[in-house]
Structures are given as structure tokens and as C-alpha cells.
């Protein structure tokens, strides 16, 4: 599919976002809610997300907006996600719960939450960095030919962030939701930089999934009601990672023109 105007791309990206939300509600949340056992709900939701993920992979292959999206990752693509993983798996658990410990008192439930969290993060990468970012970058076979990918990165990050506002209807505290809107936007930038610099979606999908799995089990059984100070810290926590992502992107562009 040829790249269209920016406005058309944004509308398509918005449509994909709405379709993703609809799939999450009608194909994941509602079917999983029929299970009375909490662990069963988590495993059912994880399986449903796997099915939606396969649909997303099919769409990425079929549309072929970016031929590198599903390519086999290089060692470099795996290595560049390691600093982000180390930082995130330390900073976010500490900000949420004050500890790096995992709540494994109910192993079946913890396993379901970890699996569902991993599936949710990986699916979001397939949708927002695999489909939407590829669309916004344009139908180029070589991402390095782009003079600047920042417009695509910022727009895709906004589309990734805004749906998190729906957590207000799930009863989350306003300060937490506002912070989540900011940190998801900033993390969207980080994930997009890693996706472009690494030329593959897979390491970023594994990273996002692992972050979700660890943090969700870390805060299992804990009611998160952050203070304004803690919410602000959560919101700005990804800024060092954004700087890291920007450096990676700049390095790649310099290599492309040299």
C-alpha cells in the first residue's frame, strides 16, 4: 500500500487504534470476564490476545508498510533493549510498590497475570509500532532513507498514549491516569526509537511484554493510589530512556549517510 498524505495516515492510524480498543473489549475482556476464577480470567485473556496478535501479524505482512517490521532481529537489536529493560525493571517497581519483590503467594494467579501482561505488551507493539508506526514512516523498504522519523514517532506515541485515559472508567485514581498518559507517551517514543534503530519489532515486543509481566506481578494485591509527587515521578521516569533512544536514532542516521 503506497504512503498517502499525513492527514490520511493519521486517520488510518486512529482507525487502527479504535479497532484495537474494540478488539480488546469484545475479543479479550468480555469473553475473559465469563470466567469466575481470577487466574482463569487472566489465562483466557492471554489466549485471546494471542489470537488478536496473530491477526495483527497477518495485517503487517499483508499491508507491508515496512518490510523490516517482522524481520529476524540482529544481535544489535537485542542488545539495545537491555539498558531499557534494566532501567525499567528497577525504576517502575520501586516507584509503584517500593520493592522489587514479586508476589508469588498465589502461583497460578501470578502466572496468569504475568502471561496476560506479557501478551498485552507484545500485542501493543505489534499494533502501535508494527502497524501504525510503519504506516506513518511510509512505504519505504529501508527506514534509513527517511530524513527524519520524529513526526511518525510522536504521532504514533500519542495514539499509543490516549487510550490509557479509559483507565479512569476502570476506577483508577486521576493522578495515576494522568501520569500514565505521560509515561505511556514517553515510553512510546522509546519503543519507537528501539524499533527503528533495531529494524525489527520482536525485541521491542519482548521488552514491553517483560516489563508488563514483572510490574503487574510486583504490584499484585497492592492498591496503587500514588501521591502527586509519586505520580510526577512515574510520569517523568522515561525521560532518560527517551534521551537514550534519541542517541540511538541519531547514531543510525549518521551511519546511513556516511
C-alpha positions in Angstrom: 0.0 0.0 0.0 1.5 3.3 -1.0 2.0 6.0 1.5 -0.6 8.7 1.4 -0.9 12.2 2.9 -0.1 12.8 6.5 -3.7 13.5 7.4 -4.8 10.3 5.7 -2.2 8.3 7.6 -3.3 9.8 10.9 -6.9 8.9 10.2 -5.9 5.3 9.3 -3.8 5.2 12.5 -6.7 6.4 14.5 -8.9 3.8 12.9 -6.4 1.1 13.8 -6.4 2.4 17.4 -10.2 2.2 17.6 -10.2 -1.3 16.1 -7.5 -2.3 18.7 -9.7 -1.0 21.5 -12.8 -2.7 20.2 -10.9 -6.0 19.9 -9.6 -5.6 23.4 -13.1 -5.1 24.7 -15.1 -7.6 22.6 -12.5 -10.3 21.9 -10.5 -10.1 25.1 -12.2 -8.5 28.1 -15.8 -9.6 27.7 -15.0 -13.3 26.9 -12.5 -13.5 29.8 -15.0 -11.9 32.2 -17.1 -15.1 31.9 -14.5 -17.0 34.0 -15.3 -16.8 37.7 -11.7 -17.8 38.7 -9.3 -14.8 38.7 -6.5 -17.0 37.3 -8.8 -18.4 34.6 -9.7 -14.9 33.5 -6.0 -13.9 33.2 -5.2 -17.0 31.1 -8.3 -16.6 28.9 -7.4 -13.0 28.3 -3.8 -14.0 27.4 -5.0 -16.6 24.9 -7.4 -14.1 23.3 -4.6 -11.5 23.0 -2.5 -14.2 21.3 -5.3 -14.6 18.7 -5.5 -10.8 18.2 -1.7 -10.7 17.9 -1.8 -13.3 15.1 -4.4 -11.1 13.3 -2.0 -8.1 13.7 0.9 -10.1 12.3 -1.2 -11.1 9.3 -2.1 -7.5 8.8 1.5 -6.3 9.0 2.5 -8.9 6.4 -0.4 -8.2 4.1 -0.1 -4.4 4.1 3.7 -4.4 4.0 4.0 -0.8 5.0 7.5 -1.6 6.3 9.3 -4.8 5.2 11.6 -4.7 8.2 8.9 -4.8 10.9 8.7 -8.6 11.2 12.3 -9.3 10.1 14.5 -11.5 12.2 16.3 -9.4 14.8 20.0 -8.9 14.8 22.2 -9.2 17.9 22.4 -5.4 17.9 18.6 -5.2 18.0 18.6 -7.4 21.2 21.5 -5.6 22.8 20.0 -2.1 22.6 16.9 -3.1 24.5 18.9 -4.4 27.5 19.6 -0.9 29.1 15.9 -0.1 28.8 14.9 -3.4 30.4 17.3 -3.0 33.3 16.2 0.6 34.0 12.5 -0.1 33.7 12.5 -3.3 35.8 14.2 -1.4 38.6 12.6 2.1 38.5 9.0 1.3 37.9 8.5 -1.4 40.5 10.2 0.8 43.1 8.0 3.8 42.2 4.8 1.6 42.3 5.4 -0.5 45.3 8.8 0.4 46.8 10.1 -3.1 46.3 11.5 -5.3 43.5 9.8 -8.4 45.1 7.3 -10.4 43.1 4.0 -11.5 44.8 4.1 -15.3 44.2 1.8 -16.2 47.1 -0.8 -17.4 44.6 1.4 -19.0 41.9 -1.5 -19.8 39.4 -2.8 -16.3 39.6 0.7 -14.7 39.4 1.4 -16.9 36.3 -1.8 -15.8 34.6 -1.2 -12.2 35.3 2.4 -12.4 34.0 1.3 -14.2 30.9 -1.6 -11.8 30.2 0.7 -8.8 30.9 3.3 -10.1 28.5 0.7 -10.8 25.8 -0.8 -7.3 26.3 2.6 -5.6 25.9 3.6 -7.6 22.9 0.3 -7.0 21.2 0.5 -3.3 21.7 3.9 -3.3 20.0 2.5 -5.2 17.0 -0.3 -2.7 16.7 1.4 0.7 17.5 4.9 0.1 16.4 4.3 -2.8 13.9 1.3 -1.3 12.1 0.8 2.4 13.0 4.5 3.5 13.2 5.2 1.6 9.9 2.3 3.4 8.3 3.5 6.8 9.4 7.1 6.2 8.4 5.9 5.5 4.9 6.1 2.6 2.5 9.9 2.5 2.4 11.8 -0.7 2.2 14.7 1.0 4.0 13.8 3.1 7.1 17.2 4.8 6.9 16.1 6.6 3.7 13.8 8.8 5.8 15.3 12.2 6.6 13.6 12.4 9.9 11.3 9.8 11.6 10.4 12.0 14.5 7.0 13.1 13.2 6.0 9.4 12.9 7.4 8.6 16.3 5.5 11.4 18.0 2.1 10.8 16.3 2.3 7.0 17.0 3.2 7.7 20.6 0.2 10.0 21.0 -2.1 7.3 19.6 -0.5 4.8 22.0 -1.0 7.1 25.0 -4.5 8.4 24.6 -6.4 5.1 25.0 -4.9 4.8 28.5 -7.3 7.6 29.6 -10.0 4.9 29.6 -8.5 3.6 32.8 -10.5 6.3 34.5 -13.6 4.2 33.9 -11.8 1.2 35.5 -11.7 3.2 38.8 -8.0 4.2 38.7 -7.0 7.3 40.5 -7.0 10.5 38.4 -3.3 11.3 39.3 -2.3 7.8 38.3 -4.1 8.0 34.9 -2.7 11.4 34.2 0.8 10.1 35.0 0.1 7.1 32.8 -0.8 9.2 29.9 2.5 11.0 30.1 4.7 7.9 30.8 3.0 5.9 28.0 3.6 8.7 25.6 7.3 8.9 26.6 7.7 5.1 26.5 6.0 5.1 23.1 8.9 7.3 21.9 11.4 4.9 23.5 9.8 1.8 21.9 9.6 3.5 18.5 13.3 4.5 18.6 14.3 1.0 19.5 12.0 -0.4 16.8 13.6 1.8 14.1 17.2 1.5 15.3 16.9 -2.3 15.7 15.0 -2.8 12.4 12.7 -5.4 14.0 9.6 -5.4 16.2 10.4 -8.6 18.1 13.0 -7.3 20.7 10.7 -4.4 21.5 7.7 -6.7 21.8 9.6 -8.9 24.2 10.8 -5.9 26.2 7.4 -4.4 26.5 5.9 -7.8 27.4 8.5 -8.5 30.1 8.1 -5.0 31.6 4.3 -5.5 31.9 4.7 -9.0 33.3 7.2 -8.0 36.0 5.4 -4.8 37.1 2.0 -6.4 37.2 3.1 -9.3 39.4 5.1 -6.9 41.5 2.0 -4.9 42.3 -0.3 -7.9 42.6 -2.6 -7.4 45.6 -1.5 -3.8 46.2 -3.9 -0.9 45.7 -1.9 1.8 43.8 -3.0 5.3 44.8 0.1 7.4 44.1 0.6 10.8 45.7 1.1 13.8 43.4 4.8 13.6 43.9 4.9 9.9 43.1 2.7 10.4 40.1 5.0 13.1 38.8 8.0 10.7 39.3 6.2 8.0 37.4 5.4 10.4 34.6 8.9 11.7 34.0 10.7 8.4 34.7 11.1 7.5 31.0 12.9 10.8 30.1 16.5 9.2 30.4 15.3 6.4 28.2 14.0 9.0 25.6 17.5 10.5 25.5 19.0 7.1 25.0 16.5 6.3 22.2 17.3 9.7 20.5 21.0 8.9 20.7 20.4 5.5 19.1 18.3 7.1 16.3 20.9 9.8 15.7 23.7 7.3 15.5 21.7 5.2 13.0 21.1 8.2 10.8 24.7 9.2 10.8 25.7 5.7 9.8 23.1 5.8 7.0 24.6 8.9 5.4 28.3 8.1 5.9 
